[in-house]
């Protein structure tokens, strides 16, 4: 009988233990989340992962996330999962790959954040001089480009999915392992958010303030949320309104030139 191995992945100060008896999957998880492993942390939640054959799996099947009797049920072509927040435990049945777990963690964090004045958002983010900057936009807006252009003193938190939560220091951006085109980026650090930028391509660099309604629309168009839950959706809208009233936001028109960071700063 195979022994169970575990890793603890900590994102946004929330440690999650991933347990499996499959050594191949464990190696994939250790590599995928290596910068965010914290073996000394006490897990807030645990997931037991079982690897199943890929035969008969419909990789194109759509994602479904629903709640029933206080438990969450998650399903997509490459995985089935269940999570009981009250018990702090869940399970995942998936094919041999590191991306299914990645997706489950994203979903779990969106559910947690929606109740804690926070969200995951399609945005790159980075820290400079102790302040975080968040760059929101759909695919092709330049999220990866903007952090690739960053000077050497900038710490990249992510090039794809930013983790935002309200703390005593205000709204804070945390590093995530949820990478995009750049792949191996993201550091397990955090900083208060100095500004949100909505990205647009242009021939010259310029930044123009966004009013609160425009900021809320930018947030709601880019926030990740996978569950059809009116209560949690209302919480996210309330958080977006509070963020817009608290954090400066700008339309950043930029050319693919490192001088854009002078405009950002």
N, C-alpha and C positions, 0 to 999 in steps of 0.2 A: 504494500500500500504506500502510495506516495505521501511524503510529508508536505505540510502546507507552508508556503513562504509568504512573506508580507513585505510591502513597502508602504510608507506613509508619505502621501503627497500633500503638501501644505500650500494652498493658494489663498490669498486674502486673509491670512491668519486663521484659516479653517483647515485643520489636519484631517485627512481622510485616509483610512487604511484600506489597501487593496490586497486581498488574500487569494491565493491560487495554489493548486497542486501541480500546475503545468510549468516546468522549468523554462520552456521556450518562451512562454508568455511573460514570465517574470523577467527574463532578460530584456525583452522588448519594453516592458514598463520601466525598468531601471534606466534604460537608455533614453526613452521618450521623456521622462520626467526628472532627469538626473539633477537639474539645477534646483528642483523644488522638493527634493526628498529631505525629510526631517525625521530620522529614526527615533529621536529622543522625545518627540511630541506625543501627547496623549490624544488619540484620535477622537474627533467629535462624532464620526460615523465610520462604519466598516462596510465593505462590500466583498462578498464571496464570489469569485469569478470562476466559471466553468467554461472550458473551451469545447465547442461542438464542431462537428464536421461541416465543411462548406457546402457539401452536396445538398442540393435542393434549396439553398438560400437564395432569396430574391433580393439581390443587392440594390435594386432600384425601388424597393418598397418604401413608402413614405413614412415619416416619423409621426408617432402618435404618443401624446402625453396626457394622461388623465388621472384624476384622483377618485378614490373609492374608499369610503370608511376610514379616512385619515391616512391612507397609503397611496403612494404614487406608482402608476404602471407605465412603463416606457417600452416602446417597440419600434423597431426599424428593421430593414432587411437583414442587417448584419448582427443584430442583438435583440434580446428580450431582457428586461430588467424590472426589478421591483424595489421599492424603497419605503421604509417605515420611519419617518422622522422621529416619532415618539420613542421608538425602541432604539434608534441610532444604528439600524442595520439595514442592509440591502443585499441583493444578489444580481448577478449579471450572467447571462448565457450568451456567448459570442463566439465568432470565428477567431482564428489565431491572427490577431493584428493588434496594434496599439491604439488604433483610432476609435474603436468602439468605446473603450474606456474613456478616452478623451471626450467623446460626445456625451457620455453619461455624466461625467463630471461637470461639463458646461451646463447641462440641463439642471443638475442638482444645485449648482451655484446660482443659476437664475432664480430658482424657486426660493432659495434662502435669502438672496439679496432683495427680492421683491418685497419682503416683509421687514427689511432692515434699512430702509432708505438707501438702497443701492441698486446697481444693475450691471450686467455685462452689455457692452456696446461695440458695434462694428467701428472700431477706432484704433489707431496706433497711439502710443503714448510714450513719453520720455521725461526724464528728470534732468534739470540743469540748475545749478546753484541752489539745490534744496527745494526747488519748485517743480511741480509736474505740469506738463502741457498735454492736452488730449486733442487728437486730430480725427474728426469723424467724417464718414462718407461711405458711399456704397463701393462696390468693387470697381476699380479703375479710377477712383477719385484721387489716388496718390498717397494712400496711407503708408505703404511700404517705402515709397520714394522719399517722403518727408523725413523718415527716421534714418534712411540710408545716407541722406545729405547731412546728418547731424555732425557737429564737431566732436573731437575726441573726448571732450569733457562731459559729454551728454551720456546718460545711462538710459538705454532703451528698455522699456518695460514690456512692450509687445509691438508687433507690426500689424496686428489684425484684430484682436479682441481685447478691449480694455476692461479692467475690473475696477469699479467705482463704488465706494461706500462712504456714508457719512460717519464721522467720528467726532470726538471732542475737538479735534483740530479742524473741523469742517469737512468738506468733501475731499477724499483722499483717493489717489490712484495707486493700485498695487500691480506689481509685475505678475505676468501669467505665462504658463507654458503653452497657451493657445495661440500658436504661431500661424502666419499666413505664408506668403510667397517666399519670404526671407528664410523661413525654416527655423534654424537654431538660434533664436534670440529670446530675450526675456530674462530679467534678473529678479530674484526674490526680494525686492526692496519696495519701499513706498514713499510717497511724499504728498503734501497738500496740493490740491489742484489750483494753479494760478489762473488758467484760462482754458476754455474750450474753443477750438477752431473748426469751422466747417470748411472743408477743402474744395477749391475750384481751380482748375488749370487756367493759366493766363500767360501773357508774354512778359509781364513784369510783376514784381512782388508788391503786394499791398494788403493791409488789414483794415476792415471796416466793422464797427460794432454791430452786433445783432440785437434786436429788441427781444424782450422776453417771449412773446408769442413765436417769433422765428426760432428762438433757441429751443423752446418746447417742441416745435415741429421737427427740428433737426434731431433732437434726442429720440423722440418717439418713432421716427423713421428708421433709426439705426440701432435702437435697443434690441437685444436678443431676448425673446421670450417664446417658449414653445408650447405652453399649456393653454388650453381654452378655459380660462378661469376668470370670471368677471371681477371677483374680489381682488385678486392679485393684480389684474390689469389696472384696476382703479388705483391700487397702491402705487404702481409704477408711474401712472400719470401724475399723481400727487407728488411723487419724488421728483419727476421731471420739472414740475412747476416750481418746487422749492429750489432745485438746482439752478434753474434759470434766474431766479430772484437773488441767488447767492453768489454765483460764479460768473465772472465776465466772459462773454462769448463774442466771437468775431467771425466774419467771413474772410478767410485767408485765400486770396488769389495769388498763386505762386507759379513761378517757372522752375524747371528742374535745375536749380542752381543753389549752391550751398549758402549764398548770401541771404536766402530766405530766413535763415536762423537769426540774422540781425533784425528782421522784421518781427519775428516771433518774440525775441527777447525784449 
